[in-house]
Amino acid sequence: MFLDIKHASIGYSEPLISDINTSLELGEVCLLMGNNGIGKTTLIKSILGQNELLSGKISINGTSIQKLNSNEIASQIAIVFSKAEIPDNYTVTDLISLGKYIHYPYYFKLNEKDKTEIDDIIDKLNLTQFRNKKLTELSDGNLQKVFIGRALAQNSPFIILDEPTTHLDEENKLMILSLIRNLAKNENKLILFSSHDWRLAKEFSDKIWWLKDKKLIYGISEEIILNNPELITPKILDFNKNFHPPEIDAPKLEKEMMFSFLQKNFASDLSKFKLTFKNNIWELKSDNFYDNCHTLTEIKQSLQNIINTDNSN
Ligand SMILES: Nc1ncnc2c1ncn2[C@@H]1O[C@H](COP(=O)(O)OP(=O)(O)OP(=O)(O)O)[C@@H](O)[C@H]1O
């Protein structure tokens, strides 16, 4: 196993996540997910050897990270932080070239082989037309690609990306997620990336690491989803304290949408009503009332009428 974690506890004075036992292989994509503040960044820093483990062991390619110096770690792991600062006046080529300097002192001049490699990375990322552009002039999607390019120039087999799709629109999210997957599959990289867009990201990930209740739950993405139905069952959000829902008899999606619509439009007790969805028509019923409606506007009107009538009696 390329990355092997045994009985590791991570955190600061108190453990955030305890007894992590998992591993990942080259060529795999793993999505790291979990609520804000649960410990994703701390776990990433622990893998990078920047945070001391509270207990246990993390090994990269058979060697404990505690035994590797920072250069040795950098030759194994490249990191892409989404909140990275953009250096003033740097061009696309300048930033990607920085990836090479983990192997050299800062005053070193890149050789022809390095330069060709950087050109190849720029082409592979479809950044050729932007190669001499300043970073400040790039779109967020292309800027993210440049940071990935720097990680590629480092030539390490393992790439960690901290929230690479944050701030991107849907199209750019898909572009970055496809790129990540292609790097794993075509270049045999191990990719670990954190994301709050996990519904989309899971489509591109072989494995999931899910931080929850101080534990790391891990497995094949689809198995994690199947074994934890709460992940895909839409939550019925209950935020209107004066709203008491009617009984709603309908398929799941229609039921959820009806609950959502009524909650926004009625600060009242509808519990005596029953709404049934049949043949694309909503049947509205209570002890002294019956109506059929085709649209949400009709339903709102009909319920308002009967509530007003009841109140005036
Ligand atoms: N150097 C530190 N010393 C002590 N506690 C810290 C330190 N850095 C982070 N924490 C705390 O550890 C917890 C986990 O933080 P972490 O940044 O790992 O969470 P996260 O899952 O990455 O969150 P987010 O999704 O918001 O980025 C938080 O409560 C944070 O305040």
The ligand as an SDF file (V2000), in Angstrom:
LIG
                    3D

 31 33  0  0  0  0  0  0  0  0999 V2000
   -3.0840   24.8100   15.4580 N   0  0  0  0  0  0  0  0  0  0  0  0
   -4.2380   24.4650   16.0670 C   0  0  0  0  0  0  0  0  0  0  0  0
   -4.2880   24.3000   17.4040 N   0  0  0  0  0  0  0  0  0  0  0  0
   -5.4220   23.9380   18.0340 C   0  0  0  0  0  0  0  0  0  0  0  0
   -6.5870   23.6820   17.3950 N   0  0  0  0  0  0  0  0  0  0  0  0
   -6.6020   23.8320   16.0630 C   0  0  0  0  0  0  0  0  0  0  0  0
   -5.4350   24.2160   15.3180 C   0  0  0  0  0  0  0  0  0  0  0  0
   -5.7610   24.2580   13.9930 N   0  0  0  0  0  0  0  0  0  0  0  0
   -7.0610   23.9120   13.9160 C   0  0  0  0  0  0  0  0  0  0  0  0
   -7.5760   23.6580   15.1320 N   0  0  0  0  0  0  0  0  0  0  0  0
   -8.9530   23.2330   15.4620 C   0  0  0  0  0  0  0  0  0  0  0  0
   -9.1180   21.8990   15.0140 O   0  0  0  0  0  0  0  0  0  0  0  0
  -10.4500   21.7040   14.5060 C   0  0  0  0  0  0  0  0  0  0  0  0
  -10.3820   21.1140   13.1260 C   0  0  0  0  0  0  0  0  0  0  0  0
   -9.8570   22.0560   12.2260 O   0  0  0  0  0  0  0  0  0  0  0  0
   -9.5980   21.7040   10.6880 P   0  0  0  0  0  0  0  0  0  0  0  0
   -9.0930   22.9590   10.0410 O   0  0  0  0  0  0  0  0  0  0  0  0
   -8.7560   20.4970   10.5990 O   0  0  0  0  0  0  0  0  0  0  0  0
  -11.0720   21.3720   10.2020 O   0  0  0  0  0  0  0  0  0  0  0  0
  -11.6440   21.1660    8.7190 P   0  0  0  0  0  0  0  0  0  0  0  0
  -12.4630   19.9120    8.7440 O   0  0  0  0  0  0  0  0  0  0  0  0
  -10.5400   21.2520    7.7160 O   0  0  0  0  0  0  0  0  0  0  0  0
  -12.6080   22.4160    8.6000 O   0  0  0  0  0  0  0  0  0  0  0  0
  -13.1200   23.2670    7.3060 P   0  0  0  0  0  0  0  0  0  0  0  0
  -14.0250   22.3690    6.5080 O   0  0  0  0  0  0  0  0  0  0  0  0
  -13.8720   24.3810    7.9430 O   0  0  0  0  0  0  0  0  0  0  0  0
  -11.8950   23.7210    6.5570 O   0  0  0  0  0  0  0  0  0  0  0  0
  -11.1370   23.0580   14.5720 C   0  0  0  0  0  0  0  0  0  0  0  0
  -11.9370   23.0980   15.7370 O   0  0  0  0  0  0  0  0  0  0  0  0
   -9.9810   24.0270   14.6770 C   0  0  0  0  0  0  0  0  0  0  0  0
  -10.3590   25.1810   15.3850 O   0  0  0  0  0  0  0  0  0  0  0  0
  1  2  1  0
  2  3  1  0
  2  7  2  0
  3  4  2  0
  4  5  1  0
  5  6  2  0
  6  7  1  0
  6 10  1  0
  7  8  1  0
  8  9  2  0
  9 10  1  0
 10 11  1  0
 11 12  1  0
 11 30  1  0
 12 13  1  0
 13 14  1  0
 13 28  1  0
 14 15  1  0
 15 16  1  0
 16 17  2  0
 16 18  1  0
 16 19  1  0
 19 20  1  0
 20 21  2  0
 20 22  1  0
 20 23  1  0
 23 24  1  0
 24 25  2  0
 24 26  1  0
 24 27  1  0
 28 29  1  0
 28 30  1  0
 30 31  1  0
M  END
$$$$
